[in-house]
Amino acid sequence: DGSGKFIAAVFRNAKLMEAMEELLHIRDGLVLGICNGFQALIKLGLVPYGEFKPLTEEAPTLTFNTIGRHLSHYVTTKVVSTKSPWLSLCRPGDLHSIPISHGEGRFIASDEQIRALIANGQVATLYTDSEGHPTYDSRYNLNGSNWSIEGITSPDGRVLGKMGHTERNGTNIAKNICGNKFQPLLEAGVKYFKG
């Protein structure tokens, strides 16, 4: 059923839930979930709600890609909100070439929910064409995510979930791929804790 669901099941353990609540609400910690980690965060309710919540039929979720199979590709993403400390070293409008690798990465939610997330600055990143325009075009929004959403945050921004593998980066990786492949999420996380 996918490792995201397995991770979410593990984190429903009372001791782990308590530790996560303490990390977020007492110790002012950060949580980052990439790909399967994003799937787990959304199944737990940590994004978009910022707290553990049971998954309901109406809740935003991640589901199977519209093409019905696994995708492994580079995509262009655009930072649209820097509310999250994870994105503090980015600027709204920044474009990044990010690898994706998933079978269940399509973000779905109602238009009303998405408008509320946007209004609260919780939509962090979007899939775009090479010019930075969000789109449903399957050449750019490969999994078919509603409103081209690639990443969202908790209401306070300290929990970030995203599908693109920002961590798959290095000087000799994907040299043949155009665009800025360095998205400084981890560096921003370190900066947050160093103050």
N, C-alpha and C positions, 0 to 999 in steps of 0.2 A: 504493500500500500504506500510505499515511499518513506524515505528516512525522515522527512519533515514531520509526518504523523507520528513516527516512532519517537522522535525528539520531544514532541509535544506531550506524548503519553508519559515519557520519563519525567518531564517537568511538572506533571500533575501530582507527583509525590509531595506530600505535605511538607517535608523538610526542605526540599528544593524550592517549593513555592515560597516558603517563609524566607529562605536565604535570598531569593530574587526580590521579594518585597523589601527586605532590609537594604539590599544593594541600591535599589531605586529610590526608596522613600526615606531612608535614614542616612545612608552613606553617600547620597547624591552621585551614584555610579552611572555608568553608561552601558547600554546593551546594543550590540550590532548583530543582525542576522542576515546572512547572505545566502541566497538560493534556498537550500533546504532549511537553513536557519530562519529565513523570512517566512517560509511555509509554517514552521513551528511557532514563530511569534504571532502570526495572524490566527493560527488555530487556538492559541492560548488566550488571545485577546490583548496581548501586550502592545500590539499595533492593531488597530488605531486607537484603542481605548486607554492604554497606559496601565492596565491592571488585568489580572487574570479574570476571564469571563468565559462562560460556556459558549460554544459556537452555536449560533441559531441560524435558521434558514435565511434570515434577512441580513446577517452580518456580512461585511466585505470578506472576500476569501480569494484564494488562489486555486485555480483548477486547470484542467488539461488544456494544452495549447490548441488553438482552433484547427491546426493541420492534423491533430491527432497523433503526433509522434514527437520524439525527442528532437530538440534543436541544439546545435553547437555552432556558434557563429559570433562574429563581432557585430555590435550594434552601436549606434550613436545615442547617447543619453544627454539630457540637458538638465542642469540644476535649476530648479524653479523656486526653491525656498532654502534659505540657510538657517532656518529656525533651530535645526539640530546642531549640537556641538560637533557632531561627526562631520558636518559640512562647513564648519567655521572658517576653513582655509579656502573655500570656494566662493564664487560670486554668482548671484542669479544670472543665468544666461550662459554660464560655462558649459562647453560641450566636451564630452569624453568618449573615446572609442573603448568600449568595454566588452569583454567576452561574456557570452551567455552559454549555459549548458543545462537544459532542463526539459522535462516533459510536462510538468505542471507549473507553469509560470504565468498563466493568464490571470491578471487581476480583474476581479469583477465586483461591482457594487452598484447600487442604484444611483441614478443621476443626482438625486437629492443628497445621498451620502457623500458623493464625490464633491459636490458643490460645497458642502459643509467642511470637508477636509481641506479643500483649497482655501476657503475663507479663513480657516484657522492656521494656515501655513503648514499643514501636515502632508501635503503632496510634495515630496522632496525632489523627485527626478522623473523625467518623462522619456519615452522612446521618441526619437525624432528622425527626420531625414537629415542628410548631410548639411543642410542649411539651418538646422535647428527648429524646424517646424514640426510640432506634434502631428501624428498622422495614424490613420487606420491602415494605411498601405502596408500590405504584408511583406514588402521588401525591407521595411524599417521597423515596424511593430510586429515582429515575427510571430509572437505568441497570441496576438489579438487582444491585448489588454484594453479594458475600458478606459477611455479618455487618454490612452497611451501611457498609463501609469506604470513606472518601473520601480519606484520606491516610495514608501510612506513612513511617517513617524508617529510616535505617541503624541498626545496633546502638548506635553512640555518639550518634546524634541529629543529627549535623552534615550529613547529607544528608536532605532532606525532599522527598517527591514527593506531589503532591495534584492532584485533578482540577479543583476549583473555582478560578475566576479571581479570586483575591483582589486582583490588581493592577487589576482593572476597577472602580475606586472613585473617587469625587469628590463634591464638594458638590452638584452639579447632575445627578448620575447616579442614575437609578432612584428618583426622589423618591416615586413611587407605590408602591414596594415597602416593606412593613413589615419591621421588625427592624433589628438592628445590622449595617450593611453594612461597617463598618470592622474589619478583622482586621489587627492591627499586625505582620505578618510582616516587611515590609521595614524597618520601624523597629527591630525586634528584631535584624535582621541588621546594621544600622548600629551599634546599641548593642554588639553582640558585638565588632566590630572597633575601636570606640573604647575599649572596656574599661571 
